Amino acid sequence: MKRSKTSAWRWDEYSTYIYRRTVSTLIERVAGLTPASRLLGHASEQITRTSYVVSAEEVDPITVDVLDKILGS
């Protein structure tokens, strides 16, 4: 997964949408669209596909760094 270099954590640039989008993208890649959609509580997989699952270049690098630290990657 491509990551751009970030200097410091900025809470004002972080949002739950970015977190949800990053996590749903990672889950979709590993387990598929259905588990990602269910995790987000969407009634339709189409909502997940069009609004949350993104290309690797669009995944927020700060969120990826946080998840790496949490998961020990």
N, CA and C of each residue as an Amber inpcrd file, in Angstrom:
protein
   219
   0.8440000  -1.1690000   0.0000000   0.0000000   0.0000000   0.0000000
   0.8940000   1.2380000   0.0000000   0.6510000   2.1370000  -0.9150000
   1.4330000   3.3620000  -0.9880000   1.0770000   4.2910000   0.1530000
   2.0850000   4.9240000   0.7130000   1.8570000   5.9070000   1.7680000
   2.6800000   7.1370000   1.4690000   2.0850000   8.2670000   1.6450000
   2.8600000   9.4930000   1.5200000   3.4780000   9.7980000   2.8720000
   4.5660000  10.5390000   2.8710000   5.2340000  10.8800000   4.1210000
   4.4390000  11.9520000   4.8500000   4.2340000  11.7310000   6.1320000
   3.5470000  12.7250000   6.9550000   4.4840000  13.1350000   8.0720000
   4.4530000  14.3980000   8.4110000   5.3770000  14.8910000   9.4180000
   4.8870000  14.6250000  10.8330000   3.6900000  14.9910000  11.1370000
   3.1860000  14.8510000  12.5030000   1.6940000  14.5720000  12.4720000
   1.2490000  13.9610000  13.5450000  -0.1750000  13.6810000  13.6990000
  -0.9190000  14.9860000  13.9210000  -1.9670000  15.2220000  13.1570000
  -2.7720000  16.4270000  13.3250000  -4.2180000  16.0080000  13.5260000
  -4.6840000  16.1280000  14.7630000  -6.0480000  15.7180000  15.0810000
  -7.0820000  16.4990000  14.3060000  -6.8050000  17.7370000  13.9680000
  -7.7820000  18.5410000  13.2380000  -7.9710000  18.0660000  11.8020000
  -7.0660000  17.2250000  11.3110000  -7.1870000  16.7040000   9.9510000
  -7.7860000  15.2960000   9.9290000  -8.0880000  14.7610000  11.0810000
  -8.5670000  13.3990000  11.2060000 -10.0800000  13.4010000  11.3680000
 -10.7460000  12.4520000  10.7630000 -12.1950000  12.3540000  10.9280000
 -12.6100000  10.8840000  10.9620000 -13.7720000  10.6240000  11.5030000
 -14.2590000   9.2470000  11.5350000 -14.5220000   8.7380000  10.1240000
 -14.8730000   9.6230000   9.2090000 -15.0910000   9.1890000   7.8250000
 -13.7960000   8.6340000   7.2290000 -12.6920000   9.3230000   7.4500000
 -11.4050000   8.8570000   6.9150000 -11.0560000   7.5050000   7.5240000
 -11.2640000   7.3650000   8.8160000 -10.9990000   6.0850000   9.4820000
 -11.8790000   4.9830000   8.8990000 -13.1680000   5.2420000   8.7900000
 -14.1040000   4.2480000   8.2550000 -13.7470000   3.8800000   6.8220000
 -13.3790000   4.8700000   6.0300000 -13.0180000   4.6190000   4.6310000
 -11.7630000   3.7570000   4.5490000 -10.7640000   4.0690000   5.3480000
  -9.5170000   3.2990000   5.3350000  -9.7480000   1.8700000   5.7940000
 -10.4320000   1.7110000   6.9150000 -10.6760000   0.3670000   7.4460000
 -11.5370000  -0.4480000   6.4910000 -12.5850000   0.1390000   5.9390000
 -13.4410000  -0.6210000   5.0250000 -12.6790000  -1.0190000   3.7630000
 -11.7870000  -0.1710000   3.2930000 -10.9750000  -0.5050000   2.1260000
 -10.0590000  -1.6860000   2.4310000  -9.4160000  -1.6560000   3.5950000
  -8.5220000  -2.7520000   3.9680000  -9.2940000  -4.0560000   4.1550000
 -10.4570000  -3.9890000   4.7940000 -11.2700000  -5.1930000   4.9960000
 -11.7720000  -5.7330000   3.6610000 -12.1840000  -4.8510000   2.7800000
 -12.6520000  -5.2830000   1.4580000 -11.5470000  -6.0190000   0.7090000
 -10.3370000  -5.5460000   0.8200000  -9.2090000  -6.1830000   0.1260000
  -8.9230000  -7.5730000   0.6700000  -9.0820000  -7.7600000   1.9750000
  -8.7430000  -9.0430000   2.6100000  -9.9290000 -10.0020000   2.6110000
 -11.1200000  -9.5050000   2.9530000 -12.2600000 -10.3990000   3.1840000
 -13.4150000 -10.2220000   2.1960000 -13.3980000  -9.1430000   1.4250000
 -14.4680000  -8.9150000   0.4700000 -15.3910000  -7.7720000   0.8640000
 -16.2590000  -7.4230000  -0.0600000 -17.1540000  -6.2840000   0.1270000
 -18.2330000  -6.5360000   1.1800000 -18.7640000  -7.7470000   1.2440000
 -19.8460000  -8.0340000   2.1920000 -19.4260000  -7.7990000   3.6420000
 -18.2980000  -8.3370000   4.1070000 -17.8930000  -8.0560000   5.4910000
 -17.6330000  -6.5680000   5.7430000 -17.0530000  -5.8850000   4.7740000
 -16.8030000  -4.4470000   4.9310000 -18.1120000  -3.6910000   5.0750000
 -19.0800000  -4.0300000   4.2530000 -20.3810000  -3.3760000   4.2880000
 -21.1040000  -3.6540000   5.6010000 -21.0510000  -4.8840000   6.0560000
 -21.6990000  -5.2400000   7.3330000 -21.0500000  -4.5270000   8.5020000
 -19.7190000  -4.4310000   8.5040000 -19.0130000  -3.7440000   9.5770000
 -19.4520000  -2.2810000   9.6770000 -19.6630000  -1.6470000   8.5330000
 -20.0760000  -0.2510000   8.5210000 -21.5720000  -0.0790000   8.7960000
 -22.3230000  -1.1710000   8.7810000 -23.7520000  -1.1010000   9.0540000
 -24.5740000  -0.5990000   7.8840000 -24.0660000  -0.7930000   6.6760000
 -24.7920000  -0.3340000   5.4990000 -25.8660000  -1.3300000   5.0850000
 -26.9860000  -0.8270000   4.6540000 -28.0790000  -1.6710000   4.1730000
 -27.7640000  -2.2190000   2.7850000 -26.8920000  -1.5440000   2.0700000
 -26.5630000  -1.9310000   0.7070000 -25.0510000  -1.9360000   0.5030000
 -24.5490000  -2.9750000  -0.1580000 -23.1240000  -3.0210000  -0.4790000
 -22.7440000  -1.9180000  -1.4620000 -23.7080000  -1.4580000  -2.2380000
 -23.4430000  -0.3870000  -3.1990000 -22.9920000   0.8940000  -2.4820000
 -23.5670000   1.1810000  -1.3270000 -23.1560000   2.3570000  -0.5480000
 -21.6920000   2.2190000  -0.1630000 -21.3130000   1.0430000   0.3020000
 -19.9290000   0.7990000   0.6950000 -19.0070000   0.9400000  -0.5040000
 -19.3850000   0.3440000  -1.6140000 -18.5530000   0.3650000  -2.8120000
 -18.3380000   1.7880000  -3.3330000 -19.3910000   2.5700000  -3.3860000
 -19.2730000   3.8990000  -4.0020000 -18.7570000   4.9760000  -3.0560000
 -18.9840000   4.8090000  -1.7520000 -18.6320000   5.8850000  -0.8220000
 -17.4580000   5.5800000   0.0960000 -17.0870000   4.3210000   0.2490000
 -16.0770000   3.9940000   1.2460000 -14.8600000   3.2560000   0.7060000
 -15.0460000   2.2740000  -0.1600000 -13.9120000   1.5000000  -0.6530000
 -13.2060000   2.3220000  -1.7260000 -11.9100000   2.5570000  -1.5210000
 -11.1380000   3.4210000  -2.4140000  -9.8570000   2.7240000  -2.8540000
  -9.1640000   3.3320000  -3.7980000  -7.8880000   2.7810000  -4.2470000
  -6.8320000   2.9940000  -3.1750000  -5.7540000   2.2420000  -3.2580000
  -4.6770000   2.3330000  -2.2600000  -4.0980000   3.7420000  -2.1890000
  -4.0730000   4.4560000  -3.2950000  -3.5240000   5.8010000  -3.3110000
  -4.3810000   6.7870000  -2.5300000  -5.6590000   6.4680000  -2.3460000
  -6.5770000   7.3620000  -1.6470000  -6.6960000   7.0750000  -0.1470000
  -6.1350000   5.9590000   0.2990000  -6.2130000   5.6180000   1.7150000
  -5.3890000   6.6150000   2.5130000  -5.9640000   7.1190000   3.5790000
  -5.3110000   8.1450000   4.3790000  -4.0630000   7.5920000   5.0590000
  -2.8880000   8.1770000   4.8020000  -1.6500000   7.6440000   5.3750000
  -1.5670000   7.7630000   6.8880000  -2.1900000   8.7510000   7.4740000
  -2.1780000   8.8920000   8.9310000  -2.9480000   7.7370000   9.5650000
  -4.1020000   7.4230000   9.0000000  -4.8960000   6.3110000   9.5210000
  -4.1420000   4.9930000   9.3750000  -3.4740000   4.8010000   8.2610000
  -2.6870000   3.5870000   8.0650000  -1.5870000   3.4960000   9.1190000
  -0.9240000   4.6010000   9.4000000   0.1260000   4.6160000  10.4300000
  -0.4420000   4.2490000  11.8060000  -1.6110000   4.7990000  12.1350000
  -2.2340000   4.4920000  13.4190000  -2.5950000   3.0110000  13.4910000
  -3.1990000   2.4850000  12.4470000  -3.5720000   1.0700000  12.4390000
  -2.3290000   0.1790000  12.5150000  -1.2530000   0.5660000  11.8300000
  -0.0080000  -0.1980000  11.9220000   0.4970000  -0.2490000  13.3530000
   0.4180000   0.8710000  14.0540000   0.8790000   0.9100000  15.4460000
  -0.0230000   0.0520000  16.3390000  -1.3170000   0.1370000  16.1280000
  -2.2650000  -0.6280000  16.9390000  -2.1000000  -2.1240000  16.6920000
  -1.9850000  -2.4980000  15.4270000  -1.9370000  -3.9080000  15.0620000
  -0.5200000  -4.4750000  15.0810000   0.4570000  -3.6280000  15.3070000
   1.8400000  -4.0930000  15.3970000   2.4620000  -4.4530000  14.0620000
   1.9840000  -3.8580000  12.9910000   2.5370000  -4.1600000  11.6610000
   3.7810000  -3.3560000  11.3870000
